Amino acid sequence: MVTRVAIDESDVASLYRARGHESAPAYQRVKNLIAEEIVSGRWSAGDQLPSENQLVNTLGLSRMTVNRALRELSADGLVVRLIGVGTFVAERKVSSALFEVRNIADEVVHRGHRHRSEVDFVRAEPADALIAHQLGVPDGSPVFHSRLVHFEDDLAIQVEDRHVNPQIAPDYLDQDFTAQTPNNYLMSVAPLGRGEHVVESVLASAEECRLLGISPTEPCLLIHRRTWSEDRLVSTARLVHPGSRYRLEGTFDTQ
């Protein structure tokens, strides 16, 4: 079990006094010291910072100064401020490539963490009009449908809701997706030719919130992904990530 601690206001005061030689404005010194303690790992996700009132009194600063430091730390994603509860060190966000189709298990292992998945269901069902259009199959034709939750260590980071063309992956329903991901299996039977990503900011459905263990008001990143093998459309997936736990990044050049 992870132990959460309340950060002592006297410790923050000592750190602040040690920065007295800096020429930066007071709010920046407060912000910098808190950020450094978090980034270094000395303060862990979930640890509670002293209240705004405590920081004002112990640091001898104005409320405006302390509020600005905490507000900017919150905007940077380093702390979470809960009205009436307190300010807490935020969970570190994990990253995924925007311009590539990667296996989420490989991403998690690459970060030095443990991947596991829980299967909600894997089944055959008739395609509704939307899925039929997305997969390029006749309305009502049979498709394979799976829904999994992917974890990084014990933190749920993605709900994967995927529909698969059974003509391309006829053995999809027979796979153990706790042992390998759908992406890994599909790549083995239908090597990736091209992919498509559409990214939105959404609120998850009630069922997705339950699977991810988040509140209904948590903003989420939604990736609509379609993949082709040669000229055949293999699958369409709805990938939902809690916004507080995930980010997308990519690089490009003009050459």
Secondary structure by P-SEA (a helix, b strand, c coil): cbbbbbccaaaaaaaaaaaccccccaaaaaaaaaaaaaaacccccccccccaaaaaaaacccaaaaaaaaaaaaaaccccccccbbbbbccbbbbbbccccccaaaaaaaacbbbbbbbcccbbbbbcaaaaaaaccccccbbbbbbbbbbccccccbbbbbbbcccccccccccccccccaaaaaaaacccccbbbbbbbccccaaaaaaacccccbbbbbbbbbbbccccccbbbbbbbcccccccccccccc
